[in-house]
Amino acid sequence: MHPESHEATPNQPQSPAEGKKKPAAVAVVKEGPVAVNIYSVAAPGTRQGFTFKFKLSHNGKEYPGTSTDLDKCKIKARRVAKMIVQGMTDHVKAADISELVAVRRIAEEHSVPTVAAMQEWAAAKTLAGPALLSVAQQHADAAADGKHKRVTHAEAWELFIAAMDKLGRRGTLTYGAKARMIIRGLSGQLMLDTLKTGVIRTWADTIDHPVTRNDLIKRLGTMIRWAQRHDFFPADRAIPTDNVDRAEEPETTPGTVTPEQLKRSLEWVRRNHLHYLAPLAITSLGGMRNDEVHGKRADKKKKRADMRRQLWKHVQISPKSASGTCGIIHVTVAKKNTPTWRKIPIQPALAAWLALCPRDADGPNVCIAGAMERVRELLRKADADLGFPKVEVEIAGEKVLVNDVPENCFRHSFITYRIPVVGIVQTAAEAGNSTQEIDKSYRVPMTLDEALPYWDIFPDQ
């Protein structure tokens, strides 16, 4: 590698002998083993009458540089030297170096590292496509006109969840975990108003489970609609999730139990865990939701044990009436003016099981918080023959056989066996559901002859 120059420094008269000598460098830039000599040469066309140049030769290629500013010339020389040291010059041309220098200069003008600047551009190009500049202009115009307040995707979720919590709508519990999944998939640093249908569709296509895919798209759409109402998303723009296709969800059969399985389960709980008998009986023979019996999962900054649940004072057993019922259960946690606000008639079999339950075990509540979750786990791991088929699961890294007790099977069973007896409308009223939801998610077809034995499950003497 040899720096070359054949022009003398200006304003320095030279004798003929001296004119044959190589001019002295005005600066030397070193990078590892590479040294770049910078020379001052005459340039009559410039304001100062001279300029600064360097020229490196490496592997038969020349890498020149020039500038009227010495410091800028040094910067160029150092970049070329660095690339030579790193072996880049074997794969690039002089034009490539010039292009890289130009890109770096543009990035430096905006105080952004070159790679980060290109990554940001690539992400923006992916989102906006050929219309990148026009989209950017639209955003700038919207911000300038005060049409909406710009927030990042992650900030929008934080604001939305906080608003739902403040309104008492369980924002953290309902949306918190799902919001984190969506943020990981779409990036929390993207501006909310840059989310487009194509980007959301590409992300959604990476979600294999159809139910999860549909659920996340639905929740994202709910958040964006809220953001639009609160001026965080353009009011005149369509909600981008609306045009994302939903996946076909697999058909599922609600899990139920047979009368024999329920009888064995009630007797086993009665013998081994009497304090759990009341919630199991109320759920399976009264149709109450698990959350209504044992309380919902904890909201943010609130212990689950402090959540409201069913009270004994609202379980009113009485002698058998002319209609055949033995009292009424007022649902303690029911929200007024909704289907959950209801009174559940106590059937004779339920009254018989409740009569065996100690009413002071858990104070005013019929059970501890989360009792039905515990009941299901106890039944799954029970050694006794409860009539359930066995299924292999992994527990603590080991595969073991447990009873196949379907999730929410006791409420599903109440609805399934109740419909043939009183019809779907009365069953929906007792269960606190709509008939449409029952048809969609809760019932299994059942004849009256098949259903009647379920309502004749009484405790052993």
C-alpha positions as CSV (number, residue, x, y, z in Angstrom):
1,M,0.0,0.0,0.0
2,H,1.5,3.3,-1.1
3,P,0.0,6.7,-0.9
4,E,0.5,8.6,-4.1
5,S,0.5,12.3,-5.0
6,H,2.4,14.4,-7.6
7,E,1.4,17.9,-6.7
8,A,3.3,20.2,-4.4
9,T,1.9,22.1,-1.5
10,P,0.8,25.6,-2.7
11,N,2.6,28.8,-1.8
12,Q,5.8,27.0,-1.5
13,P,8.3,27.9,-4.3
14,Q,10.3,25.0,-5.6
15,S,13.6,24.8,-7.3
16,P,13.8,22.4,-10.2
17,A,15.6,19.9,-8.0
18,E,13.0,20.3,-5.3
19,G,10.2,19.8,-7.8
20,K,11.3,16.3,-8.3
21,K,11.0,15.5,-4.7
22,K,7.8,14.0,-3.2
23,P,5.9,16.7,-1.2
24,A,5.6,16.3,2.5
25,A,2.3,15.1,4.0
26,V,0.3,17.7,5.9
27,A,-1.3,14.9,8.0
28,V,-1.1,11.1,8.6
29,V,-4.0,9.0,9.6
30,K,-3.2,5.5,11.0
31,E,-5.5,2.6,11.5
32,G,-3.8,-0.6,12.6
33,P,-1.0,-1.3,10.0
34,V,-2.4,1.1,7.5
35,A,-1.1,4.7,7.3
36,V,-2.8,7.3,5.0
37,N,-0.8,10.3,4.0
38,I,-2.9,13.4,3.3
39,Y,-1.4,16.1,1.0
40,S,-2.2,19.7,0.3
41,V,-2.3,20.4,-3.4
42,A,-3.0,23.5,-5.5
43,A,-6.7,23.9,-6.5
44,P,-7.1,27.3,-8.3
45,G,-10.9,26.9,-8.6
46,T,-11.4,26.8,-4.8
47,R,-11.9,29.7,-2.6
48,Q,-8.8,29.0,-0.6
49,G,-6.7,28.0,-3.6
50,F,-5.8,24.5,-2.5
51,T,-7.4,21.3,-1.3
52,F,-6.5,18.1,0.6
53,K,-6.2,14.7,-1.1
54,F,-5.2,11.2,-0.4
55,K,-5.0,8.1,-2.5
56,L,-4.5,4.5,-1.4
57,S,-3.6,1.6,-3.6
58,H,-4.5,-1.9,-2.4
59,N,-4.7,-5.1,-4.4
60,G,-4.5,-3.2,-7.7
61,K,-7.4,-0.9,-6.7
62,E,-7.2,2.8,-5.9
63,Y,-9.2,4.5,-3.2
64,P,-8.9,8.3,-3.5
65,G,-10.4,11.0,-1.3
66,T,-10.5,14.8,-1.4
67,S,-11.9,17.7,0.6
68,T,-11.3,21.4,1.1
69,D,-11.6,20.7,4.9
70,L,-8.6,18.9,6.4
71,D,-10.7,17.4,9.3
72,K,-13.3,15.9,6.9
73,C,-10.5,14.6,4.7
74,K,-9.1,12.8,7.8
75,I,-12.5,11.3,8.5
76,K,-12.7,9.9,5.0
77,A,-9.2,8.6,5.1
78,R,-9.8,6.8,8.4
79,R,-13.0,5.1,7.0
80,V,-11.1,3.8,4.0
81,A,-8.2,2.6,6.2
82,K,-10.6,0.8,8.5
83,M,-12.3,-1.0,5.6
84,I,-8.9,-2.1,4.3
85,V,-7.9,-3.4,7.7
86,Q,-11.1,-5.3,8.0
87,G,-10.6,-6.8,4.5
88,M,-13.7,-5.2,3.1
89,T,-12.0,-3.8,0.1
90,D,-11.6,-7.3,-1.4
91,H,-15.4,-7.4,-1.9
92,V,-16.3,-3.8,-2.7
93,K,-15.6,-1.2,-5.3
94,A,-14.7,2.4,-4.9
95,A,-18.4,3.3,-5.6
96,D,-19.5,1.1,-2.8
97,I,-17.2,2.9,-0.4
98,S,-18.5,6.3,-1.6
99,E,-22.1,5.0,-1.1
100,L,-21.3,3.8,2.4
101,V,-19.7,7.1,3.3
102,A,-22.8,9.0,2.1
103,V,-25.1,6.7,4.1
104,R,-23.1,7.2,7.2
105,R,-23.0,10.9,6.7
106,I,-26.8,11.1,6.4
107,A,-27.2,8.9,9.5
108,E,-24.7,11.0,11.5
109,E,-26.6,14.2,10.6
110,H,-29.6,12.8,12.5
111,S,-27.5,11.4,15.3
112,V,-28.6,7.8,14.6
113,P,-26.2,4.8,14.1
114,T,-26.1,3.7,10.5
115,V,-27.4,0.1,11.1
116,A,-30.1,1.3,13.4
117,A,-31.2,3.9,10.8
118,M,-31.5,1.2,8.1
119,Q,-33.3,-1.2,10.4
120,E,-35.9,1.6,11.2
121,W,-36.3,2.4,7.6
122,A,-36.8,-1.3,6.7
123,A,-39.5,-1.7,9.4
124,A,-41.2,1.5,8.2
125,K,-41.0,0.3,4.6
126,T,-42.6,-3.0,5.5
127,L,-45.5,-1.3,7.2
128,A,-46.2,1.4,4.7
129,G,-44.9,-0.1,1.5
130,P,-44.4,2.2,-1.5
131,A,-46.4,4.9,0.3
132,L,-43.9,5.4,3.1
133,L,-43.4,9.1,2.5
134,S,-47.1,9.8,2.0
135,V,-48.0,7.8,5.2
136,A,-45.3,9.7,7.1
137,Q,-46.8,12.9,5.8
138,Q,-50.3,11.9,6.9
139,H,-49.0,11.1,10.4
140,A,-47.3,14.5,10.6
141,D,-50.3,16.3,9.3
142,A,-52.6,14.5,11.8
143,A,-50.3,15.3,14.7
144,A,-50.0,18.9,13.5
145,D,-53.8,19.3,13.2
146,G,-54.3,17.6,16.6
147,K,-56.6,14.9,15.1
148,H,-55.2,12.3,17.4
149,K,-52.5,11.8,20.0
150,R,-49.7,9.4,18.9
151,V,-48.8,6.6,21.3
152,T,-46.8,3.4,20.9
153,H,-48.6,0.0,20.7
154,A,-47.4,-0.8,24.2
155,E,-48.5,2.5,25.6
156,A,-51.9,2.1,24.1
157,W,-52.4,-1.2,25.9
158,E,-51.2,0.3,29.2
159,L,-53.7,3.2,28.9
160,F,-56.5,0.8,27.8
161,I,-56.0,-1.6,30.7
162,A,-55.8,1.2,33.3
163,A,-59.0,2.7,31.9
164,M,-60.8,-0.7,32.2
165,D,-59.5,-1.2,35.8
166,K,-60.7,2.3,36.7
167,L,-64.2,1.5,35.4
168,G,-64.3,-1.7,37.4
169,R,-64.2,-3.9,34.3
170,R,-61.3,-6.1,35.3
171,G,-58.9,-4.8,32.7
172,T,-55.7,-6.4,34.1
173,L,-57.2,-9.8,34.6
174,T,-59.1,-9.9,31.3
175,Y,-56.5,-8.4,29.0
176,G,-53.1,-8.3,30.8
177,A,-51.7,-11.7,29.8
178,K,-53.2,-11.5,26.2
179,A,-51.8,-8.0,25.8
180,R,-48.3,-9.2,26.5
181,M,-48.6,-11.9,23.9
182,I,-49.9,-9.4,21.3
183,I,-47.1,-6.9,22.1
184,R,-44.5,-9.6,21.7
185,G,-45.9,-10.5,18.4
186,L,-46.4,-7.1,16.9
187,S,-43.7,-5.1,18.8
188,G,-44.6,-2.6,21.5
189,Q,-42.4,0.2,20.0
190,L,-44.5,0.6,16.8
191,M,-46.7,3.6,16.8
192,L,-50.3,2.5,17.2
193,D,-51.5,4.4,14.2
194,T,-49.0,2.5,12.0
195,L,-50.7,-0.8,12.6
196,K,-52.2,-2.0,9.3
197,T,-54.3,-5.0,8.3
198,G,-51.4,-6.6,6.4
199,V,-49.0,-6.4,9.4
200,I,-51.6,-7.9,11.7
201,R,-52.5,-10.6,9.2
202,T,-48.8,-11.6,8.8
203,W,-48.5,-11.9,12.6
204,A,-51.8,-13.8,13.0
205,D,-50.7,-16.3,10.4
206,T,-47.9,-17.3,12.8
207,I,-50.4,-18.4,15.5
208,D,-51.1,-22.1,15.0
209,H,-54.0,-22.5,17.5
210,P,-57.2,-21.2,15.8
211,V,-58.9,-20.4,19.1
212,T,-55.9,-18.4,20.4
213,R,-55.6,-16.6,17.0
214,N,-59.2,-15.5,17.0
215,D,-59.1,-14.5,20.6
216,L,-56.0,-12.3,20.2
217,I,-57.4,-10.6,17.1
218,K,-60.6,-9.9,18.9
219,R,-58.9,-8.4,21.9
220,L,-56.6,-6.3,19.8
221,G,-59.6,-4.9,17.9
222,T,-61.3,-4.1,21.2
223,M,-58.3,-2.1,22.3
224,I,-58.0,-0.2,19.0
225,R,-61.7,0.7,19.0
226,W,-61.2,2.1,22.5
227,A,-58.1,4.0,21.3
228,Q,-60.1,5.5,18.4
229,R,-62.9,6.7,20.8
230,H,-60.2,8.4,23.0
231,D,-58.3,10.0,20.1
232,F,-55.3,7.7,20.1
233,F,-56.1,6.3,16.7
234,P,-57.3,8.2,13.6
235,A,-61.1,8.6,13.7
236,D,-61.5,8.3,9.9
237,R,-59.6,5.0,9.6
238,A,-61.0,1.5,9.5
239,I,-60.1,-0.8,12.4
240,P,-57.3,-2.9,10.9
241,T,-58.4,-6.1,12.6
242,D,-61.8,-6.1,10.9
243,N,-60.3,-7.4,7.6
244,V,-58.2,-10.1,9.2
245,D,-59.7,-13.5,8.5
246,R,-60.7,-15.6,11.5
247,A,-59.6,-19.2,11.7
248,E,-62.1,-22.0,11.6
249,E,-62.3,-23.3,15.2
250,P,-62.5,-27.1,15.7
251,E,-65.7,-28.5,16.9
252,T,-65.7,-29.4,20.6
253,T,-68.0,-31.4,22.8
254,P,-68.7,-29.9,26.2
255,G,-67.3,-32.3,28.9
256,T,-70.0,-33.8,31.1
257,V,-70.2,-36.6,33.7
258,T,-72.5,-39.5,34.0
259,P,-74.9,-39.9,36.9
260,E,-72.7,-42.7,38.2
261,Q,-69.5,-40.6,38.0
262,L,-71.2,-37.7,39.8
263,K,-72.5,-40.0,42.6
264,R,-69.1,-41.6,43.2
265,S,-67.4,-38.1,43.1
266,L,-69.9,-36.7,45.6
267,E,-69.5,-39.7,48.0
268,W,-65.7,-39.6,47.7
269,V,-65.5,-35.9,48.5
270,R,-68.0,-36.4,51.4
271,R,-65.7,-39.1,52.9
272,N,-62.4,-37.4,52.3
273,H,-62.9,-33.6,51.9
274,L,-66.2,-32.7,53.5
275,H,-65.5,-29.0,53.4
276,Y,-65.6,-29.2,49.5
277,L,-68.9,-31.0,49.3
278,A,-71.0,-27.9,49.2
279,P,-69.3,-26.2,46.2
280,L,-69.4,-29.5,44.3
281,A,-73.1,-30.1,45.0
282,I,-74.1,-26.5,44.2
283,T,-72.2,-26.6,40.9
284,S,-73.3,-30.0,39.7
285,L,-76.9,-30.0,41.0
286,G,-77.6,-26.2,41.0
287,G,-75.7,-25.1,37.9
288,M,-73.9,-22.3,39.5
289,R,-70.7,-21.1,37.9
290,N,-67.4,-21.9,39.6
291,D,-66.6,-18.2,39.9
292,E,-70.0,-17.6,41.5
293,V,-69.4,-20.3,44.1
294,H,-65.7,-19.8,45.0
295,G,-65.0,-16.2,43.7
296,K,-63.2,-14.9,40.7
297,R,-59.4,-14.8,40.2
298,A,-57.8,-11.8,41.9
299,D,-57.8,-8.4,40.3
300,K,-54.7,-6.3,40.4
301,K,-53.5,-5.5,43.9
302,K,-56.4,-7.6,45.4
303,K,-56.1,-11.0,47.0
304,R,-58.3,-13.8,45.6
305,A,-59.3,-14.7,49.1
306,D,-60.9,-11.3,49.5
307,M,-63.1,-11.7,46.4
308,R,-66.8,-12.1,47.0
309,R,-68.3,-15.5,46.7
310,Q,-71.4,-17.5,47.7
311,L,-72.7,-16.9,51.2
312,W,-74.5,-19.5,53.3
313,K,-77.1,-17.0,54.3
314,H,-78.2,-17.0,50.6
315,V,-78.7,-20.8,50.6
316,Q,-82.2,-21.2,52.0
317,I,-83.3,-24.9,52.3
318,S,-86.9,-25.5,53.1
319,P,-89.3,-28.5,53.1
320,K,-90.4,-29.8,49.7
321,S,-93.0,-27.5,48.2
322,A,-95.9,-28.2,45.9
323,S,-93.6,-27.5,42.9
324,G,-91.2,-30.2,44.1
325,T,-88.4,-27.8,45.1
326,C,-86.8,-27.5,48.5
327,G,-85.8,-23.9,48.8
328,I,-83.9,-21.2,46.9
329,I,-80.3,-20.2,46.4
330,H,-79.8,-16.4,45.8
331,V,-76.6,-16.0,43.8
332,T,-74.5,-13.7,46.1
333,V,-72.2,-12.3,43.5
334,A,-74.8,-11.7,40.7
335,K,-74.8,-8.4,38.9
336,K,-78.2,-6.8,38.8
337,N,-80.1,-6.5,35.6
338,T,-78.1,-9.3,33.9
339,P,-78.9,-13.0,33.4
340,T,-76.7,-13.9,36.3
341,W,-79.1,-12.0,38.7
342,R,-81.3,-15.0,39.5
343,K,-82.6,-17.4,42.1
344,I,-81.8,-21.1,41.7
345,P,-84.4,-23.6,42.8
346,I,-83.0,-26.2,45.1
347,Q,-83.9,-29.7,43.9
348,P,-84.5,-32.5,46.5
349,A,-81.2,-34.2,45.7
350,L,-79.2,-31.0,46.1
351,A,-81.0,-30.3,49.4
352,A,-80.0,-33.8,50.7
353,W,-76.3,-33.2,49.9
354,L,-76.3,-29.6,51.4
355,A,-77.8,-31.0,54.6
356,L,-74.5,-32.9,55.1
357,C,-72.3,-29.8,54.8
358,P,-70.9,-28.1,57.9
359,R,-71.9,-24.4,57.7
360,D,-69.2,-23.0,60.0
361,A,-66.1,-24.5,58.3
362,D,-65.4,-21.4,56.2
363,G,-67.4,-18.8,58.1
364,P,-70.1,-17.1,56.1
365,N,-68.9,-18.5,52.8
366,V,-69.9,-21.9,51.4
367,C,-66.2,-22.6,50.6
368,I,-62.7,-21.2,50.4
369,A,-61.5,-19.2,47.4
370,G,-60.8,-21.3,44.4
371,A,-62.5,-24.4,45.9
372,M,-63.8,-25.9,42.7
373,E,-60.3,-25.8,41.1
374,R,-59.0,-27.7,44.0
375,V,-62.0,-30.2,43.8
376,R,-61.2,-31.0,40.2
377,E,-57.5,-31.6,41.0
378,L,-58.4,-33.9,43.9
379,L,-60.8,-35.9,41.8
380,R,-58.3,-36.2,39.0
381,K,-55.6,-37.6,41.3
382,A,-57.9,-39.7,43.5
383,D,-56.9,-43.4,43.8
384,A,-60.5,-44.6,44.3
385,D,-62.5,-45.8,41.3
386,L,-64.7,-42.8,40.4
387,G,-65.8,-44.2,37.1
388,F,-63.7,-41.8,35.0
389,P,-61.5,-43.1,32.2
390,K,-57.7,-42.6,32.7
391,V,-55.6,-40.2,30.8
392,E,-51.8,-39.8,30.8
393,V,-50.4,-36.4,31.9
394,E,-47.0,-35.0,32.8
395,I,-46.7,-33.9,36.5
396,A,-43.3,-32.6,37.8
397,G,-41.6,-34.1,34.7
398,E,-43.1,-37.6,35.2
399,K,-45.9,-39.1,33.1
400,V,-48.7,-40.4,35.3
401,L,-52.3,-41.7,34.8
402,V,-55.1,-39.5,36.3
403,N,-58.9,-39.5,36.1
404,D,-60.1,-37.7,33.0
405,V,-62.3,-35.1,34.8
406,P,-63.2,-32.5,32.0
407,E,-62.9,-28.8,32.9
408,N,-66.2,-27.2,34.0
409,C,-67.9,-30.6,33.5
410,F,-70.2,-30.2,36.5
411,R,-72.0,-27.1,35.3
412,H,-72.1,-28.5,31.8
413,S,-73.7,-31.6,33.2
414,F,-76.3,-29.6,35.1
415,I,-77.4,-27.8,31.9
416,T,-77.3,-31.0,29.8
417,Y,-79.4,-33.0,32.2
418,R,-81.8,-30.2,33.1
419,I,-82.9,-29.3,29.5
420,P,-84.9,-32.5,28.9
421,V,-86.7,-32.0,32.3
422,V,-87.7,-28.3,32.1
423,G,-86.7,-27.1,28.7
424,I,-83.9,-24.9,27.5
425,V,-85.6,-21.5,28.4
426,Q,-86.0,-22.5,32.1
427,T,-82.6,-24.1,32.1
428,A,-81.0,-20.9,30.8
429,A,-82.8,-18.8,33.5
430,E,-81.5,-21.1,36.2
431,A,-78.0,-21.2,34.8
432,G,-77.8,-17.5,34.1
433,N,-77.1,-17.9,30.4
434,S,-78.7,-17.2,27.1
435,T,-80.2,-20.1,25.1
436,Q,-77.9,-19.2,22.3
437,E,-74.8,-19.6,24.5
438,I,-76.1,-22.9,25.9
439,D,-76.6,-24.3,22.4
440,K,-73.1,-23.1,21.4
441,S,-71.0,-24.1,24.4
442,Y,-72.8,-26.0,27.1
443,R,-75.2,-28.8,26.3
444,V,-74.9,-32.3,24.9
445,P,-78.1,-33.8,23.4
446,M,-79.9,-35.8,26.0
447,T,-83.3,-37.6,26.2
448,L,-85.6,-37.4,29.2
449,D,-85.1,-41.1,30.1
450,E,-81.3,-40.5,30.1
451,A,-81.6,-37.3,32.1
452,L,-84.0,-38.4,34.9
453,P,-81.4,-40.6,36.8
454,Y,-79.2,-37.5,37.2
455,W,-81.8,-35.9,39.5
456,D,-82.1,-39.0,41.6
457,I,-78.6,-38.9,43.0
458,F,-79.0,-38.9,46.8
459,P,-76.4,-39.5,49.5
460,D,-75.9,-43.0,50.9
461,Q,-77.4,-43.6,54.3
